[in-house]
Amino acid sequence: MIPWLQRHLGLLDYTVAALARRKGRNAGLLAAYTLIVALLASLLLQGEALRATAEDLLAGAPEVVVQRLTAGRHDLMPAERLDALAGLRGVSRVEGRLWGYHFDAAIGANYTLLVPATDAPAPGTARVGAALARARGLAAGDVLSLRTYAGTPLAFRIAGILDEGGELVSADLMLVSEADFRALFNFPAGHYTDLALAVTNPAEVRRVAQKVLERLPDSRVILREEMRRTYASVFDWRQGLLLAVSVVALMAFALLAWDKAAGLSAEERREIGILKAVGWDSGDVMAMKLWEGLLVSLLAFLLGYVLAWVHVFHFDAAVFRPVLQGWSVLYPQFRLAPRVDVMQVATLFCLTVLPYVAATLVPVWRAATSDPDEVLRA
């Protein structure tokens, strides 16, 4: 066997035995260390998974959305503007969209009503989001009655419940026919909520947006990439809020590392003195303590990361879910798709493992470079 490898295997064997002799203290240290890593890893994993889920759901959103502005506010879009944009070079399709919000006093929540471009429900029927169905106790075949803007009731028979996989954006959604939408909101004929443009070449999206503003200067243009950035910034803000609250855990970890750097216990100093007295050199003592710090920190990191993975992807991040996913009355329930950012894992590793290992070596170096008699008398 290679002498270098044989030496470190012996040091590792001794380190494991030394840790076992102080199992009570080390078990408590490992538990606290693991919980800190699990807390931070849960926030990073859930935030990354939410961003990935939002990106997947927004992949089907229109490349360009055009809204009309009146006095800086969103206004209805006249149908004749469809023709004004249909002839733009690079635009393959222009559609008028009908969507809006309806407040339901029964549960104190807003519904998002939308007329789908394809496969719209038949008049008098609707397909609803899973969270809306749970809140109102609805199932296929039930009847939901809403009050129109004219003050009369309008009944919808539930034709189906939307797929729970997209509940992040469809929790409060209600798909209805164009006739029912216009009747519910007293929406004028020949007008739309906004326009959706499909662009042939993705590289020309910004150029198309510029052309739209040239033809319709009283409009606001929203790009799909801007929607993605908005979702990402919302998740980043909420994740940062939780990380700020978690500063207590970071301070506890800093205290833990400082305690290790402040000095060795009398038992540890005596052990180092005995080892030097029987022939160990300073390098052997440092290597042994390096193995000790690596074993504890790596085990805590792995256990904490696995615990965070189970918490986020098997228990739906129950601890942090209300903050990161929102505070809506119609609360979405969905499975997060696992996604790991290597840079986030590396950053977490550097913030939790390296400081602890360094803090372990500082007091050991002072004791290992001292005379054995001095260490034993201390």
BELTA-V955726 format. One record per helix or strand of 2 or more residues. SS is the DSSP state (a for helix, b for strand). FROM is the first residue (numbers start at 1). TO is the last residue. If there is no record, write none. Layout:
{{SS	FROM	TO} {SS	FROM	TO}}
This chain:
{{a	3	21} {a	23	58} {b	64	70} {b	73	75} {b	77	78} {a	81	86} {b	91	104} {b	109	115} {b	125	128} {a	130	136} {b	143	147} {b	153	161} {a	164	170} {b	173	175} {a	178	185} {b	191	192} {b	194	199} {a	202	215} {b	219	223} {a	224	245} {a	247	262} {a	266	277} {a	282	313} {a	321	325} {a	342	368} {a	372	377}}
